[in-house]
Amino acid sequence: EEEEDYMSDLFIKQDVRPGLPMVRRVKEAIQKEEKQKEANEKNRQKSIKEEEKERRDLVLKSALSNENKGFALLQKMGYKSGQALGKSGEGIVEPIPLNIKTGLSGLGHEEFKKRKAEEKLENYRQKLHMKKQANEQAADQFRIRFKNKQEERKMEGDLRKSQRACQQLDMQKDIDVPKETWFWIEPEEEDKKDEEDKEDECTSSDLSVSEKLHILTAYLREEHFYCIWCGTTYEDSEDLSSNCPGDSAADHD
């Protein structure tokens, strides 16, 4: 072929921007690779399994002919093509589907996998149930602690009220020192030494707030004939026992 004239219109109209030849070569290489793949796919020899599957599908899709011995026996017994099996026609019309096992796993492997999956799901459900129970127990414990804290605060208030009443009644009887240090309310401002003594006394005493309240209530009733729950001072023990609604905090509640 003759070389094109570089002054001709065809040569002048060509796109000579930088980078375009490279893009063109890449596109051509991709197209060539795709064509090669298509050719390889057409020329590729099918595997034995693929050929068997194609032949099997072709046979299963085609109806049985009279040459088939089993079909011939059915026809002799009165069977017609498309008719259900059985004397009364209550049987199946379509043949039982053929399930071909192609994997390498042994018999029962699918059932084993299914059982494992069900066990895993059941374990997950049990974990969720246990987590839910734990959350419910935590909520119940929180409510119990909150209720106990409220009751403890109420008892602390009742104890302070009893301490004030005890101090006032003791002073009316010219009692300068309480029978127990905690029978009276401690002064708010104390020097360092008194605070240390108080800490020693608190550590040595193992009585709870409810126990202190019970002891102080009994002291007020026996010593002063006073009922903290009624807020009344009676004349004597007989007057207290006969007129007081109850003999303990529980009775007044």
Residue frames relative to the residue before (quaternion, step in Angstrom):
aa qw qx qy qz dx dy dz
E 1.0000 0.0000 0.0000 0.0000 0.00 0.00 0.00
E 0.4703 -0.6722 0.4966 0.2834 3.49 -1.13 0.72
E 0.5034 -0.6422 0.4847 0.3151 3.56 -1.07 0.71
E 0.5039 -0.6593 0.4682 0.3035 3.54 -1.07 0.84
D 0.5012 -0.6377 0.5002 0.3033 3.45 -1.16 0.67
Y 0.4154 -0.7348 0.4737 0.2513 3.58 -0.66 1.04
M 0.6473 0.4919 -0.3232 0.4843 3.59 1.28 -0.14
S 0.5049 0.6655 -0.4279 0.3451 3.62 1.26 -0.09
D 0.6540 -0.5272 0.3768 0.3903 3.59 -1.31 0.37
L 0.6250 0.5536 -0.3449 0.4288 3.62 1.02 -0.78
F 0.6747 0.4829 -0.2933 0.4749 3.58 0.92 -0.80
I 0.6658 0.5056 -0.3080 0.4541 3.60 0.97 -0.80
K 0.6868 0.5055 -0.2866 0.4366 3.63 1.02 -0.79
Q 0.5086 0.6504 -0.4327 0.3621 3.64 1.17 -0.21
D 0.4455 -0.6827 0.5189 0.2571 3.57 -1.12 0.84
V 0.0576 -0.8279 0.5575 -0.0212 3.54 -0.50 1.20
R 0.2785 0.7726 -0.5290 0.2140 3.61 1.10 0.60
P 0.5826 -0.6018 0.4059 0.3656 3.65 -1.06 0.67
G 0.7885 0.3313 -0.2462 0.4560 3.56 -1.00 0.80
L 0.5719 0.6249 -0.3860 0.3651 3.61 1.10 -0.47
P 0.6287 0.5209 -0.3675 0.4452 3.67 0.88 -0.66
M 0.6421 0.5232 -0.3278 0.4544 3.60 1.00 -0.77
V 0.6490 0.5078 -0.3139 0.4716 3.60 0.97 -0.88
R 0.6412 0.5265 -0.3222 0.4560 3.55 0.95 -0.83
R 0.6701 0.4986 -0.3051 0.4575 3.60 0.91 -0.87
V 0.6282 0.5301 -0.3345 0.4610 3.60 1.08 -0.74
K 0.6514 0.5103 -0.3140 0.4655 3.58 0.94 -0.88
E 0.6563 0.5118 -0.3130 0.4576 3.56 0.93 -0.86
A 0.6450 0.5204 -0.3219 0.4577 3.58 1.04 -0.79
I 0.6437 0.5170 -0.3189 0.4655 3.59 1.01 -0.82
Q 0.6603 0.5007 -0.3097 0.4663 3.58 0.92 -0.91
K 0.6472 0.5178 -0.3225 0.4571 3.58 0.98 -0.79
E 0.6474 0.5192 -0.3129 0.4619 3.58 1.04 -0.81
E 0.6501 0.5122 -0.3193 0.4615 3.60 0.99 -0.82
K 0.6460 0.5103 -0.3233 0.4667 3.58 0.99 -0.81
Q 0.6413 0.5253 -0.3251 0.4551 3.56 1.02 -0.80
K 0.6320 0.5309 -0.3262 0.4607 3.58 1.04 -0.80
E 0.6548 0.5078 -0.3155 0.4623 3.57 0.93 -0.89
A 0.6575 0.5037 -0.3157 0.4629 3.57 0.97 -0.81
N 0.6447 0.5145 -0.3195 0.4664 3.58 1.00 -0.81
E 0.6448 0.5261 -0.3218 0.4515 3.59 1.01 -0.81
K 0.6648 0.4954 -0.3045 0.4688 3.57 1.04 -0.81
N 0.7416 0.4189 -0.2202 0.4753 3.55 0.95 -0.87
R 0.4939 0.6771 -0.4296 0.3361 3.59 1.25 -0.20
Q 0.3859 -0.7098 0.5424 0.2301 3.53 -0.96 0.85
K 0.4371 -0.7029 0.5015 0.2517 3.52 -0.89 0.95
S 0.5052 -0.6477 0.4805 0.3071 3.52 -1.13 0.68
I 0.6738 -0.4954 0.3581 0.4152 3.56 -1.27 0.32
K 0.6506 0.5207 -0.3212 0.4499 3.60 0.98 -0.82
E 0.6531 0.5090 -0.3178 0.4619 3.57 0.98 -0.83
E 0.6525 0.5019 -0.3176 0.4706 3.61 0.98 -0.81
E 0.6416 0.5173 -0.3263 0.4629 3.58 0.98 -0.83
K 0.6589 0.5131 -0.3154 0.4506 3.58 0.93 -0.87
E 0.6519 0.5079 -0.3218 0.4620 3.60 0.96 -0.82
R 0.6649 0.4906 -0.3093 0.4707 3.59 0.92 -0.88
R 0.6559 0.5151 -0.3157 0.4526 3.59 0.97 -0.85
D 0.6624 0.4977 -0.3104 0.4661 3.58 0.92 -0.86
L 0.6420 0.5257 -0.3268 0.4523 3.56 1.02 -0.77
V 0.6700 0.4904 -0.2989 0.4703 3.59 0.98 -0.84
L 0.6772 0.5033 -0.3039 0.4424 3.58 0.94 -0.88
K 0.6581 0.5102 -0.3161 0.4546 3.59 1.11 -0.62
S 0.6769 0.4707 -0.2960 0.4823 3.59 1.13 -0.51
A 0.4911 -0.6669 0.4819 0.2861 3.57 -1.08 0.76
L 0.5756 -0.5842 0.4460 0.3585 3.56 -1.26 0.49
S 0.3141 -0.7429 0.5621 0.1830 3.56 -1.04 0.78
N 0.6843 -0.4828 0.3518 0.4182 3.53 -1.31 0.12
E 0.5708 0.6046 -0.3783 0.4069 3.56 1.23 -0.31
N 0.5674 0.5821 -0.3869 0.4353 3.56 1.21 -0.39
K 0.4647 -0.7159 0.4473 0.2672 3.61 -0.67 1.09
G 0.6677 0.5016 -0.3156 0.4505 3.59 0.91 -0.85
F 0.6589 0.4968 -0.3084 0.4731 3.56 1.00 -0.82
A 0.6260 0.5373 -0.3346 0.4554 3.57 1.06 -0.72
L 0.6437 0.5123 -0.3238 0.4674 3.60 0.98 -0.77
L 0.6376 0.5222 -0.3304 0.4600 3.58 1.00 -0.77
Q 0.6521 0.5154 -0.3184 0.4557 3.57 0.97 -0.82
K 0.6335 0.5302 -0.3343 0.4537 3.59 1.05 -0.72
M 0.6938 0.4506 -0.2709 0.4922 3.57 1.17 -0.62
G 0.6753 -0.5298 0.2860 0.4259 3.59 1.26 0.26
Y 0.4715 0.6766 -0.4526 0.3391 3.57 1.22 0.13
K 0.1433 -0.7667 0.6214 0.0739 3.54 -1.13 0.81
S 0.6111 -0.5819 0.3966 0.3614 3.55 -1.11 0.74
G 0.7849 0.2783 -0.2330 0.5022 3.61 -0.87 1.00
Q 0.5865 0.5801 -0.3654 0.4312 3.59 1.27 -0.18
A 0.5065 -0.6398 0.4831 0.3174 3.58 -1.15 0.66
L 0.5383 -0.6304 0.4557 0.3244 3.55 -1.16 0.61
G 0.6392 0.5354 -0.3962 0.3845 3.54 -1.28 0.34
K 0.6282 -0.5640 0.3904 0.3672 3.51 -1.23 0.57
S 0.7665 0.3223 -0.1729 0.5279 3.56 1.04 -0.82
G 0.5333 -0.6573 0.3952 0.3569 3.60 1.23 0.14
E 0.4503 0.7042 -0.4427 0.3246 3.58 1.18 0.55
G 0.5486 0.6429 -0.3857 0.3701 3.60 1.24 -0.07
I 0.7165 -0.4359 0.3251 0.4369 3.54 -1.32 -0.22
V 0.3783 -0.7047 0.5531 0.2331 3.56 -1.25 0.51
E 0.7435 0.3402 -0.1892 0.5437 3.55 0.90 -0.98
P 0.5303 -0.6349 0.4464 0.3411 3.61 -1.02 0.65
I 0.6097 -0.5464 0.4220 0.3894 3.55 -1.24 0.47
P 0.4674 -0.6951 0.4564 0.3001 3.62 -0.74 0.99
L 0.3827 -0.7182 0.5466 0.1976 3.50 -1.18 0.75
N 0.1170 -0.7876 0.6040 0.0343 3.57 -0.69 1.15
I 0.1666 -0.8051 0.5666 0.0549 3.53 -0.48 1.25
K 0.2902 -0.7468 0.5749 0.1660 3.56 -0.84 0.98
T 0.0948 -0.8309 0.5483 0.0089 3.55 -0.54 1.22
G 0.5969 0.5936 -0.3668 0.3960 3.62 1.17 -0.34
L 0.5335 -0.6326 0.4684 0.3095 3.54 -1.36 0.15
S 0.4956 0.6663 -0.4319 0.3520 3.60 1.27 -0.08
G 0.5582 -0.6361 0.4307 0.3134 3.53 -1.19 0.62
L 0.6829 -0.4646 0.3628 0.4314 3.53 -1.34 0.12
G 0.7853 0.2998 -0.2355 0.4877 3.55 -0.96 0.87
H 0.4595 0.7005 -0.4514 0.3073 3.60 1.24 -0.07
E 0.6416 0.5295 -0.3287 0.4472 3.58 1.01 -0.79
E 0.6406 0.5080 -0.3215 0.4778 3.57 1.03 -0.79
F 0.6259 0.5380 -0.3288 0.4590 3.56 1.06 -0.79
K 0.6596 0.4978 -0.3051 0.4732 3.59 0.94 -0.89
K 0.6430 0.5213 -0.3203 0.4607 3.57 1.01 -0.82
R 0.6599 0.5053 -0.3056 0.4645 3.57 0.97 -0.87
K 0.6395 0.5207 -0.3186 0.4673 3.59 1.02 -0.81
A 0.6482 0.5130 -0.3170 0.4649 3.57 0.98 -0.81
E 0.6508 0.5040 -0.3144 0.4729 3.59 1.01 -0.81
E 0.6409 0.5115 -0.3256 0.4708 3.61 1.01 -0.77
K 0.6387 0.5234 -0.3216 0.4634 3.57 1.00 -0.81
L 0.6561 0.5023 -0.3032 0.4746 3.57 0.99 -0.86
E 0.6535 0.5090 -0.3134 0.4644 3.57 0.99 -0.82
N 0.6359 0.5165 -0.3268 0.4712 3.60 1.01 -0.77
Y 0.6370 0.5226 -0.3241 0.4648 3.57 1.02 -0.78
R 0.6532 0.5047 -0.3137 0.4692 3.58 0.99 -0.82
Q 0.6423 0.5195 -0.3231 0.4616 3.58 1.02 -0.79
K 0.6339 0.5218 -0.3304 0.4656 3.59 1.02 -0.79
L 0.6435 0.5103 -0.3216 0.4712 3.58 0.99 -0.81
H 0.6520 0.5147 -0.3127 0.4606 3.57 1.00 -0.87
M 0.6637 0.4970 -0.3026 0.4701 3.59 0.96 -0.88
K 0.6358 0.5209 -0.3241 0.4684 3.58 1.02 -0.77
K 0.6407 0.5143 -0.3195 0.4722 3.57 1.02 -0.80
Q 0.6531 0.5054 -0.3149 0.4678 3.59 0.96 -0.85
A 0.6399 0.5248 -0.3255 0.4573 3.59 1.01 -0.82
N 0.6508 0.5047 -0.3172 0.4703 3.58 1.00 -0.81
E 0.6510 0.5085 -0.3185 0.4649 3.59 1.00 -0.80
Q 0.6489 0.5071 -0.3172 0.4703 3.60 1.01 -0.82
A 0.6377 0.5212 -0.3281 0.4627 3.58 1.01 -0.79
A 0.6496 0.5064 -0.3182 0.4695 3.58 1.01 -0.80
D 0.6452 0.5120 -0.3218 0.4669 3.60 1.01 -0.82
Q 0.6577 0.5054 -0.3127 0.4629 3.58 0.95 -0.85
F 0.6255 0.5282 -0.3380 0.4643 3.57 1.05 -0.73
R 0.6556 0.5015 -0.3163 0.4675 3.59 0.94 -0.85
I 0.6481 0.5127 -0.3217 0.4622 3.59 0.99 -0.81
R 0.6603 0.4997 -0.3109 0.4665 3.58 0.93 -0.89
F 0.6456 0.5204 -0.3191 0.4589 3.56 1.00 -0.82
K 0.6580 0.4999 -0.3044 0.4738 3.57 0.99 -0.85
N 0.6529 0.5087 -0.3137 0.4654 3.59 0.96 -0.86
K 0.6386 0.5249 -0.3264 0.4584 3.56 1.04 -0.78
Q 0.6402 0.5110 -0.3241 0.4732 3.58 1.01 -0.78
E 0.6596 0.4991 -0.3089 0.4695 3.58 0.96 -0.86
E 0.6413 0.5201 -0.3278 0.4591 3.57 1.03 -0.77
R 0.6379 0.5127 -0.3276 0.4721 3.58 1.00 -0.77
K 0.6378 0.5206 -0.3289 0.4626 3.58 1.02 -0.77
M 0.6613 0.4980 -0.3041 0.4714 3.59 0.98 -0.85
E 0.6205 0.5308 -0.3452 0.4627 3.58 1.06 -0.70
G 0.6428 0.5090 -0.3166 0.4770 3.57 1.04 -0.75
D 0.6494 0.5020 -0.3154 0.4763 3.59 1.00 -0.81
L 0.6355 0.5291 -0.3324 0.4535 3.60 1.05 -0.75
R 0.6534 0.4981 -0.3191 0.4724 3.59 0.93 -0.82
K 0.6302 0.5263 -0.3259 0.4686 3.55 1.03 -0.78
S 0.6606 0.4921 -0.2980 0.4823 3.59 0.98 -0.84
Q 0.6348 0.5307 -0.3333 0.4519 3.61 1.01 -0.76
R 0.6527 0.5015 -0.3179 0.4705 3.60 0.94 -0.81
A 0.6569 0.4997 -0.3111 0.4712 3.57 0.97 -0.87
C 0.6459 0.5243 -0.3174 0.4553 3.59 0.97 -0.83
Q 0.6612 0.5062 -0.3115 0.4577 3.59 0.90 -0.87
Q 0.6662 0.5039 -0.3019 0.4595 3.57 0.95 -0.87
L 0.6916 0.4669 -0.2841 0.4721 3.59 0.90 -0.90
D 0.6278 0.5255 -0.3421 0.4613 3.62 1.02 -0.71
M 0.6726 0.4955 -0.3009 0.4600 3.58 0.93 -0.88
Q 0.6066 0.5427 -0.3575 0.4580 3.59 1.13 -0.57
K 0.7054 0.4020 -0.2468 0.5291 3.58 1.21 -0.53
D 0.4971 -0.6842 0.3972 0.3565 3.59 1.32 0.37
I 0.3696 0.6793 -0.5309 0.3465 3.57 1.02 0.86
D 0.2146 -0.8233 0.5177 0.0904 3.57 -0.44 1.24
V 0.7640 0.2704 -0.1512 0.5659 3.57 1.13 -0.56
P 0.4238 -0.7093 0.4881 0.2811 3.62 -0.74 0.93
K 0.6139 -0.5578 0.4122 0.3770 3.53 -1.18 0.54
E 0.7492 0.0676 -0.0516 0.6568 3.57 1.11 -0.72
T 0.6010 -0.6038 0.3775 0.3631 3.57 -1.01 0.76
W 0.7190 0.4374 -0.2599 0.4734 3.59 1.01 -0.71
F 0.4335 0.6868 -0.4754 0.3383 3.63 1.25 0.15
W 0.7413 0.3036 -0.1844 0.5694 3.57 1.18 -0.59
I 0.5381 -0.5879 0.4859 0.3587 3.54 -1.27 0.41
E 0.4290 -0.7079 0.5017 0.2514 3.55 -0.83 1.00
P 0.5498 -0.5970 0.4558 0.3653 3.62 -1.08 0.65
E 0.5336 -0.6540 0.4366 0.3112 3.56 -1.05 0.78
E 0.7686 0.2750 -0.1578 0.5556 3.60 1.01 -0.79
E 0.1008 0.7769 -0.6096 0.1210 3.53 -0.68 1.15
D 0.4853 -0.6300 0.4945 0.3508 3.54 -1.16 0.41
K 0.7491 -0.4521 0.2666 0.4041 3.47 -1.35 0.38
K 0.6442 0.5374 -0.3316 0.4316 3.56 0.97 -0.78
D 0.6575 0.5051 -0.3118 0.4640 3.54 0.94 -0.87
E 0.6360 0.5312 -0.3334 0.4497 3.58 1.03 -0.75
E 0.6415 0.5133 -0.3227 0.4700 3.57 1.03 -0.78
D 0.6375 0.5161 -0.3312 0.4664 3.58 1.02 -0.80
K 0.6445 0.5302 -0.3182 0.4498 3.54 1.01 -0.84
E 0.6441 0.5187 -0.3182 0.4634 3.59 1.00 -0.83
D 0.6335 0.5264 -0.3269 0.4634 3.58 1.03 -0.78
E 0.6615 0.5053 -0.3056 0.4623 3.56 1.00 -0.87
C 0.6549 0.5166 -0.3184 0.4504 3.57 0.97 -0.83
T 0.6745 0.4875 -0.3032 0.4641 3.55 0.95 -0.81
S 0.6684 0.4984 -0.3102 0.4567 3.56 1.06 -0.67
S 0.6853 0.4456 -0.2798 0.5035 3.59 1.18 -0.53
D 0.1791 -0.7993 0.5692 0.0707 3.56 -0.81 1.06
L 0.4043 0.7304 -0.4672 0.2912 3.57 1.22 0.28
S 0.3756 -0.7071 0.5517 0.2336 3.54 -1.03 0.79
V 0.6978 -0.4576 0.3397 0.4339 3.56 -1.31 0.18
S 0.6677 0.5011 -0.3120 0.4535 3.60 0.91 -0.85
E 0.6460 0.5121 -0.3226 0.4652 3.59 1.03 -0.77
K 0.6390 0.5143 -0.3220 0.4727 3.59 0.99 -0.81
L 0.6531 0.5159 -0.3145 0.4566 3.57 0.95 -0.88
H 0.6510 0.5167 -0.3132 0.4595 3.57 0.98 -0.83
I 0.6715 0.4917 -0.2950 0.4695 3.62 0.93 -0.92
L 0.6857 0.4847 -0.2903 0.4589 3.59 0.88 -0.92
T 0.6178 0.5345 -0.3423 0.4641 3.60 1.05 -0.69
A 0.6568 0.4982 -0.3086 0.4745 3.58 0.97 -0.87
Y 0.6368 0.5251 -0.3316 0.4569 3.63 1.00 -0.76
L 0.6616 0.5045 -0.3125 0.4584 3.59 0.90 -0.87
R 0.6715 0.4887 -0.3045 0.4664 3.60 0.97 -0.74
E 0.7172 0.4472 -0.2616 0.4660 3.59 0.92 -0.87
E 0.7423 0.4210 -0.2281 0.4688 3.59 0.91 -0.90
H 0.8241 0.2098 -0.0732 0.5210 3.58 0.87 -0.97
F 0.3660 -0.7391 0.4822 0.2954 3.61 1.26 -0.04
Y 0.4528 0.6841 -0.4293 0.3777 3.52 1.11 0.80
C 0.1879 -0.7603 0.6148 0.0932 3.57 -0.98 0.93
I 0.3686 -0.7592 0.4970 0.2019 3.53 -0.51 1.21
W 0.6593 0.5235 -0.3120 0.4404 3.58 1.09 -0.70
C 0.6997 0.4123 -0.2637 0.5204 3.58 1.12 -0.63
G 0.3095 -0.7521 0.5150 0.2707 3.58 1.16 -0.65
T 0.5844 0.5769 -0.3477 0.4525 3.57 1.19 0.59
T 0.2503 -0.7297 0.6170 0.1554 3.54 -1.16 0.77
Y 0.2220 -0.7958 0.5542 0.1011 3.58 -0.64 1.14
E 0.6500 -0.5566 0.3608 0.3707 3.56 -1.27 0.43
D 0.7910 -0.1051 0.0982 0.5947 3.56 0.91 -0.87
S 0.7378 -0.4163 0.2926 0.4436 3.56 -1.32 -0.03
E 0.6278 0.5326 -0.3418 0.4533 3.57 1.05 -0.69
D 0.6518 0.5037 -0.3068 0.4767 3.56 0.99 -0.87
L 0.6439 0.5287 -0.3155 0.4542 3.57 1.05 -0.78
S 0.7086 0.4696 -0.2713 0.4515 3.57 0.84 -0.97
S 0.7112 0.4622 -0.2653 0.4585 3.59 1.07 -0.69
N 0.7849 0.3465 -0.1699 0.4848 3.58 1.01 -0.75
C 0.5907 0.5595 -0.3857 0.4350 3.60 1.14 -0.38
P 0.5206 -0.6702 0.4206 0.3208 3.64 -0.80 0.90
G 0.8234 -0.0168 0.0367 0.5660 3.58 1.04 -0.64
D 0.4516 -0.7026 0.4928 0.2441 3.51 -1.26 0.40
S 0.7717 0.2350 -0.1650 0.5675 3.61 1.21 0.12
A 0.6741 -0.4928 0.3627 0.4138 3.53 -1.32 0.26
A 0.6279 0.5487 -0.3397 0.4351 3.57 1.05 -0.75
D 0.6449 0.5177 -0.3319 0.4537 3.58 1.01 -0.77
H 0.6770 0.4866 -0.3010 0.4629 3.57 1.00 -0.77
D 0.6004 0.5417 -0.3667 0.4600 3.57 1.11 -0.57
